[in-house]
Amino acid sequence: MKTRNCSVALLAAALAVGGCQSGGEPSDAAINANVVGDRGAVIDPGSDYKKELDRIAMRGLRYDSGRVRLDDPVARELVPQPDPAMAVIERDAGLYELLQMNDRHAAIAALTKAVLHDPAEPLSYEALGRALLFKGKVAESEAAFRTALDLAPQFHEARFQLGSLLQMSGRNAEAVEQWLAVVAGDANHAPAHARLATELYYAGRHEESWRHVHAAERLGFAMPPQFRPLLAARMSEPARQ
């Protein structure tokens, strides 16, 4: 898997970006010219404005199969000559737009281009999955994370993010399965241990929960202060292993 310092640094930034951009919504003309950098896509004045922005940003990829697939005619229009080097540039730009500028449409558009330039690179699907999830595109985000894992089953951060999405969607048992797979492959993934500690507590698996509390704390991850008393009320803290 290719790595880039800029990508890693941006991926390590805030796990969530809240709120909306200040200054109100730009004009249709500004959106058409600048927001997604796709001059061939013009907003229909009679359409739902936000849905049109989503559609334009996501042009070139399909998600209806549960995986991310190229929408070939549009993909060739947007990226006539795919270039893996350009995929890195677009991915870094998309992460910057997402994590620094909080421009989710621009982020999705850039990360879509990254996938179109190099459909075999799992880093781009993982980053795209984050951007889609921040935009509330849950099914599409899941497709992106699962595509990343199809390409790189040991991509632990993509699996961790998939688990987080599943938990947010109320699919808690599936989330636990994903996080258990993460720590099985990377015993030093502190956030996964922390998520497992809390989720296993609610599942009544208190001894396992304590094990993951200890693992998270050993790695320097501070559990919420109110959590330990709750768990101790259910089961006395065992000796650390």
N, C-alpha and C positions, 0 to 999 in steps of 0.2 A: 504494500500500500504506500502511495506517495505521501510524504509529509512536507509541510511548509511551516516555518516558524510563525508567520503571520496567522495562518489558519489555526494553529494550535493555541496561540495567544488569544485570538478572538473567541475560539470555542470554549476557552477556560473563563471567559468573562461571565457576566451575570446570567444565571440560568433562566431568568424571565425578564421581560421588558414590559412594564405596565404603562397604561395610559395611552393618550393619543398625542399626535404632534400638535404643537401650539400654532396659533395663527390662523385657524380655520381651514377649510378645504380649499384647495387651489381651483382655479377656473378650469373649465373643460379644455380650453386651448392649452393651458399649461400641462394638464394631465396628458393630453394627446401628444404633446411634443416631448415631454421630459420624464414623466414618472417612471415609465418602464422602458424607455429607450426603444420602443417598437413603433416606428413611424408608420408601419403598415396597418396598425390597429387603431381604429378611430371609434370613439364612444358614440353609440347610438343615442341621440338626445332623448328619445322616448323610453330608454331602458332604465332599469334600476341602477342608479349611479354606482353604488358600492359593488354590486354584483358584476358590473361591467369592468370595474377596476380589477377585481379578482380574475375575471376571465382573461383580460389582456395580460396580466402578470403571469398567468399559468399557461399561456399559449405555448404549444410545442410538445407538451407531455400529456399523457392520458393516465388516469388512475382507476378506471372502472373495473379492472381485473383484480384489484387488491395488491397490485404491484405497479411500479412506475414503468410506463412504456412510451416509446417515442411515437408522437403523432406525425408520421413520416412526411406528408406534404408540407405541414406547417414547420416542422423541424428543419427541413431543407431550405425553406424560405428564410427562417431566422438565422440559421447557421449553414450556409452553403458549403463551407469548407471546414469541417471539424478539426480542431487543433488542441491536443491535450495541454499544451502550454497555456492556451487561452482559458482552459477550464480552471486552472489554478488562479489566474487573474480574476475571472468572474466569481469564483468561490470566495476569494478574499474580499472582493468588492461587496458581495452579497452579505457576508458576515459583518462587514463594517456597517452597511446600511441597517442591518437588523439590530446589532448590539450597541452601536455607537449613535446612530442617527434615528433609530426607532421608526424607520420607513419600511414598513412590512411589504408593501407592494413592490418597491424597488428591490428589496432583498429577494423576494420570491422570483422576480424577473431575472435578476442576475444569477441566482442559483439554478434556475431553469436553464439558462444559457450554459452554465458550467456542466450540467448533465448532458446537454446536447453536444457540447464539445468533446466530452469523454464519458460515454455511457457506462464504462467499465470501472469507474472510480467511485468506491463506496463513500469516501469522505463527502462528496458532493450531495449524495442522497441523504446522508445524516444531517448535514447542514440545512438542506431543503426541508427535511422533516421538522426541524426546529422552527423554521420560518413559518411553515404551514400551520404548525400547532399554535404559535403565537397569534396567528390570524384566525384561529378557531376552525381550521379545516382538519377535523380530527381524522376522518377516513383517509383523506389524502396524505396526512402526516404519517399515519400507520403504514400506508403503502410505501412511503419513502423509507421509513426505518426498516421495514421488512426487506425491501430491495437491497438496502445496504448490507443487511445480514445475509441475504442470499449470496452476495458477492464476497463477503468476508465474515464467516460465522464467528470468528474470534474478535470481532470489532465490539469490544465490551461497552464502549460509550454509547454506541447505537442501541445496544441491547438494554442498557440502563434507561435511555430515553424512551424506548418502546415500553418498558415496564412502567415508567412514570405516566405515559399516555394511557396505558391500560388502567392504572389506578384511578386517574382522573375520570375515566369513562365508567367507573364502577365495576370493572372486571378485575377484582382484587386478587383472586386466586391465580389468574393468568399473570398478573404483575409479579406476584411472589415467585412464580416459576421462572420468569425472566431474570429477576434479581438473584435468585439462587444460582442460575447459570452464570451470571456475571461473577459472583464471588468464587464460584468453582474454578473459573478461568483466571481470575485476578483477585487473589485473597487480600490485596491491599486497596481495593476499591471501597474507601470509607463511606461515601454516600450510599452505596448499595447496602452495606451492612446496616447503616442507620435506618434506611427505608424498611429493610427486613425486620429490624427490631420492633418498629412500631406496628407494621402490618401483621407480624406473627403474634404480637400481643393481642390485637383485636380478634385474631383467629383462635385465641385460646391456647396457643402453642408457646407457653411461657418459658419453658426451659430453653427452647431454641431462641426465643427473643433475648434472653439474657446473654446467650453466646454471642449474638450479633451486637448487643450493647457493648460487651467487653471488646469485641473486635474493632468496632468503630472508635471507641475511646483509646484503645491501644494505638490507633493510627492518627490520633489527635483530633478526632471529630467529636465535638461537644454535643451530647444529646440534650434536648430541651429539659430544663431543670424540673419541670413538673412531671416528666415521664417516669423517671426512676421510682418515685414514691407510688405511682400508679401500678407499676409492674411489681414492686416489692409487696404491695397489698395483695396481689394474686399469688405470688410465689417468692419466698425468701431468696435473696441473692445467693447463688451458689459460688463456690470458690472459683477464682479465675483459672482457666486452663492454660 
